[in-house]
């Protein structure tokens, strides 16, 4: 087998191992929100925060950038922050950030549960039930403005609003005010 094929195989195998490792570590693979969910979130943010200056939008698990890249492009007046642990999706987003010159976008390869989140920020999540439980505990120590969560609810917390997508699952998008 030629060295180029061996090298390519090694790179692909490393990529697969990396994705599997971080999927096991975080409990979820870097899965994008649906196009309908992204459009619903963008519409909601446009309606409530589109005219405002200087807000911070935080994607808790930015994955491959399916939401965070359009957010940074659509809301250049806002700082957009993404957290992602998985190496390949984070690197992919970083490359797109620089290619598109998205100066308002900050990408962190860190666990958001170990970070102080920006004060008065709007949080976006597409986690899993266990992740939402951990997030609920973490939010008690934060001073964020709002949480928008696709598909999964915060345990034991009543959402102020639930938007239902027109899709096969009637996917819920939960809106939680977080100001105390």
Secondary structure, 3 states (H helix, E strand, C coil): CCHHHHHHHHHHHHHHHHHHHHHHHHCCCCCCCCHHHHHHHHHHHHHHHCCCCCCEEEEECCCCCCCHHHHHHHCCCCEEEEECCCHHHHHHHHHHHHHHCCCCEEEECCCHHHCCCCCCCEEEECCCHHHHHHHHHHHCCCCCCEEEEECCCCCCCCCCEEEECCCCCCCEEEEEECCC
